[in-house]
Amino acid sequence: MSVFDRSDMKIWVTLGEDFVTAAELALRQAKKVRRRNRVSPTAPRRNPGHDTPLWNIVIEEMRGELKTYGAKSRLARFLEVPPQRISDWVTGERRVPDAETLLRILFWLQQRRAGLDIST
């Protein structure tokens, strides 16, 4: 005679299924939290504001140069970024570009001051 009968086995199978379901749910929630708290693997994210005084100067210079019609679109094509990104930087002040893009912006500003429009 066995130690467990069929009714005991059904309880253990049901409990096992419940544990698997609970583990899957916990894994899904852990992935959501990890996705929400994602950190850049290469560098910490810097938000513009009082802590970025040099970036604030660049924004002011860009605003002065982007007043003409179509200037944002031309700059976006020159930088190879979506036009909305220019607005994020200049109008919304929500993001800071990466180093290469910032160097291209500084070059563009320098050329604009020299009277050249290299973004056409």
VOBA-1610 file (N, C-alpha, C; in pm, whole numbers, padded with zeros to 5 digits, always signed):
BEGIN
Met+00084-00116+00000Met+00000+00000+00000Met+00089+00124+00000Ser+00056+00224-00084Ser+00137+00344-00095Ser+00102+00443+00016Val+00194+00534+00040Val+00176+00633+00145Val+00070+00736+00104Phe+00066+00769-00027Phe-00029+00868-00077Phe-00136+00800-00161Asp-00255+00842-00149Asp-00358+00794-00241Asp-00384+00903-00346Arg-00472+00877-00439Arg-00495+00969-00552Arg-00543+01108-00508Ser-00625+01117-00408Ser-00676+01248-00363Ser-00561+01332-00306Asp-00466+01268-00237Asp-00350+01340-00187Asp-00264+01392-00302Met-00247+01314-00408Met-00167+01355-00523Met-00230+01475-00593Lys-00364+01476-00602Lys-00431+01588-00667Lys-00405+01718-00592Ile-00404+01711-00461Ile-00376+01830-00381Ile-00235+01880-00409Trp-00137+01788-00413Trp+00001+01828-00438Trp+00018+01883-00579Val-00048+01828-00677Val-00040+01879-00814Val-00101+02018-00821Thr-00216+02036-00756Thr-00281+02167-00754Thr-00192+02270-00686Leu-00132+02232-00572Leu-00041+02323-00503Leu+00080+02358-00591Gly+00133+02261-00660Gly+00246+02285-00750Gly+00209+02382-00861Glu+00091+02364-00920Glu+00045+02455-01024Glu+00028+02597-00970Asp-00024+02608-00848Asp-00041+02739-00786Asp+00095+02806-00763Phe+00194+02728-00720Phe+00327+02785-00700Phe+00388+02833-00832Val+00369+02756-00938Val+00421+02796-01070Val+00354+02925-01116Thr+00222+02934-01100Thr+00149+03055-01138Thr+00198+03175-01058Ala+00216+03158-00928Ala+00264+03267-00843Ala+00406+03309-00884Ala+00491+03214-00918Ala+00627+03246-00960Ala+00627+03322-01091Glu+00542+03283-01185Glu+00533+03355-01313Glu+00486+03498-01292Leu+00388+03518-01205Leu+00338+03651-01175Leu+00446+03737-01110Ala+00519+03680-01016Ala+00628+03753-00950Ala+00737+03791-01050Leu+00767+03702-01143Leu+00868+03731-01246Leu+00823+03845-01336Arg+00696+03846-01377Arg+00644+03955-01460Arg+00652+04088-01388Gln+00617+04090-01260Gln+00624+04214-01184Gln+00768+04261-01165Ala+00859+04169-01144Ala+01000+04205-01130Ala+01053+04265-01258Lys+01012+04212-01374Lys+01056+04268-01502Lys+01003+04409-01521Lys+00878+04435-01479Lys+00821+04569-01490Lys+00899+04668-01406Val+00932+04629-01284Val+01007+04718-01196Val+01145+04743-01254Arg+01209+04641-01305Arg+01342+04658-01363Arg+01336+04749-01485Arg+01233+04734-01568Arg+01217+04817-01686Arg+01196+04963-01646Arg+01118+04985-01541Arg+01089+05120-01494Arg+01213+05186-01435Asn+01297+05111-01369Asn+01414+05165-01302Asn+01542+05146-01382Arg+01528+05138-01512Arg+01644+05112-01596Arg+01744+05228-01588Val+01870+05195-01580Val+01976+05293-01575Val+02064+05272-01697Ser+02111+05382-01753Ser+02197+05372-01870Ser+02323+05292-01834Pro+02359+05194-01918Pro+02477+05113-01886Pro+02608+05188-01908Thr+02606+05296-01987Thr+02730+05365-02021Thr+02756+05488-01937Ala+02653+05561-01900Ala+02673+05685-01825Ala+02547+05719-01747Pro+02565+05789-01638Pro+02445+05832-01565Pro+02369+05937-01645Arg+02240+05940-01630Arg+02157+06036-01702Arg+02162+06170-01630Arg+02183+06273-01709Arg+02186+06406-01653Arg+02066+06483-01705Asn+01991+06543-01616Asn+01876+06622-01655Asn+01916+06769-01658Pro+01871+06842-01760Pro+01906+06984-01768Pro+01840+07063-01655Gly+01904+07172-01620Gly+01852+07256-01513Gly+01964+07337-01452His+01954+07363-01324His+02055+07444-01254His+02189+07373-01248Asp+02189+07241-01257Asp+02314+07165-01247Asp+02391+07161-01378Thr+02334+07216-01485Thr+02401+07213-01616Thr+02413+07354-01673Pro+02496+07439-01612Pro+02503+07579-01657Pro+02560+07594-01798Leu+02653+07511-01838Leu+02709+07523-01973Leu+02607+07482-02078Trp+02529+07378-02049Trp+02424+07337-02142Trp+02318+07447-02154Asn+02289+07516-02043Asn+02192+07625-02047Asn+02240+07737-02141Ile+02370+07762-02144Ile+02425+07863-02235Ile+02407+07818-02380Val+02433+07691-02407Val+02417+07637-02543Val+02271+07648-02586Ile+02178+07619-02495Ile+02035+07629-02528Ile+02000+07772-02567Glu+02048+07868-02489Glu+02019+08009-02520Glu+02075+08048-02657Glu+02194+08002-02687Glu+02253+08031-02818Glu+02172+07966-02930Met+02127+07843-02908Met+02047+07774-03009Met+01914+07844-03030Arg+01852+07889-02924Arg+01723+07960-02937Arg+01737+08082-03025Gly+01848+08154-03009Gly+01869+08273-03092Gly+01884+08239-03239Glu+01946+08125-03269Glu+01971+08085-03408Glu+01853+08012-03471Leu+01760+07964-03391Leu+01649+07884-03443Leu+01520+07962-03460Lys+01528+08095-03462Lys+01407+08176-03473Lys+01351+08179-03614Thr+01432+08156-03714Thr+01383+08162-03853Thr+01304+08036-03885Tyr+01211+08053-03979Tyr+01123+07944-04018Tyr+01204+07828-04078Gly+01183+07706-04030Gly+01247+07587-04083Gly+01385+07559-04027Ala+01433+07646-03939Ala+01569+07627-03885Ala+01579+07500-03802Lys+01474+07468-03724Lys+01478+07346-03642Lys+01482+07222-03730Ser+01404+07223-03837Ser+01403+07107-03928Ser+01539+07089-03995Arg+01598+07199-04040Arg+01730+07189-04104Arg+01835+07140-04006Leu+01829+07192-03882Leu+01925+07148-03781Leu+01906+07000-03750Ala+01782+06955-03742Ala+01755+06813-03715Ala+01812+06725-03825Arg+01798+06768-03950Arg+01857+06690-04061Arg+02009+06688-04052Phe+02068+06804-04018Phe+02214+06812-04005Phe+02264+06721-03892Leu+02192+06719-03782Leu+02234+06637-03667Leu+02191+06491-03679Glu+02105+06463-03779Glu+02052+06328-03800Glu+01974+06279-03679Val+01887+06367-03629Val+01798+06333-03518Val+01656+06372-03558Pro+01555+06318-03493Pro+01418+06360-03523Pro+01397+06506-03483Pro+01314+06580-03558Pro+01290+06721-03523Pro+01237+06740-03381Gln+01163+06644-03331Gln+01111+06656-03195Gln+01224+06663-03093Arg+01337+06599-03123Arg+01450+06601-03030Arg+01502+06743-03011Ile+01503+06823-03120Ile+01546+06962-03109Ile+01454+07036-03013Ser+01324+07012-03026Ser+01228+07076-02935Ser+01249+07028-02791Asp+01279+06900-02775Asp+01307+06848-02640Asp+01424+06922-02577Trp+01526+06949-02655Trp+01644+07017-02603Trp+01617+07165-02578Val+01559+07231-02677Val+01550+07377-02672Val+01426+07426-02600Thr+01311+07375-02637Thr+01186+07426-02581Thr+01154+07360-02448Gly+01152+07229-02448Gly+01112+07158-02326Gly+01222+07146-02223Glu+01347+07155-02265Glu+01461+07137-02175Glu+01449+07008-02094Arg+01411+06900-02164Arg+01393+06772-02094Arg+01509+06677-02112Arg+01594+06703-02209Arg+01702+06609-02237Arg+01831+06683-02265Val+01938+06606-02261Val+02070+06656-02297Val+02123+06562-02405Pro+02180+06616-02515Pro+02230+06528-02621Pro+02356+06454-02577Asp+02390+06351-02655Asp+02515+06281-02627Asp+02632+06369-02671Ala+02753+06325-02642Ala+02872+06407-02665Ala+02892+06439-02814Glu+02878+06341-02900Glu+02898+06364-03044Glu+02798+06465-03098Thr+02673+06452-03058Thr+02570+06545-03105Thr+02597+06685-03050Leu+02640+06694-02927Leu+02672+06825-02870Leu+02786+06891-02946Leu+02887+06814-02983Leu+02997+06871-03062Leu+02947+06920-03198Arg+02855+06847-03258Arg+02798+06890-03385Arg+02716+07018-03369Ile+02644+07028-03257Ile+02567+07150-03230Ile+02661+07269-03214Leu+02770+07251-03139Leu+02866+07360-03121Leu+02930+07401-03253Phe+02961+07304-03339Phe+03014+07334-03471Phe+02912+07411-03553Trp+02787+07370-03548Trp+02680+07438-03620Trp+02666+07582-03572Leu+02670+07603-03439Leu+02661+07738-03385Leu+02778+07824-03431Gln+02896+07766-03432Gln+03014+07840-03477Gln+02999+07882-03623Gln+02952+07793-03706Gln+02934+07824-03848Gln+02825+07929-03867Arg+02718+07922-03789Arg+02611+08022-03799Arg+02663+08161-03760Arg+02747+08166-03661Arg+02805+08295-03621Arg+02897+08351-03729Ala+02958+08260-03804Ala+03046+08302-03914Ala+02965+08341-04038Gly+02833+08327-04030Gly+02749+08366-04142Gly+02719+08253-04239Leu+02758+08131-04205Leu+02733+08015-04293Leu+02621+07932-04236Asp+02542+07873-04324Asp+02437+07780-04280Asp+02471+07643-04338Ile+02539+07563-04260Ile+02582+07430-04309Ile+02471+07327-04300Ser+02356+07366-04246Ser+02248+07270-04230Ser+02155+07268-04350Thr+02183+07344-04454Thr+02095+07345-04572Thr+02124+07231-04664
//
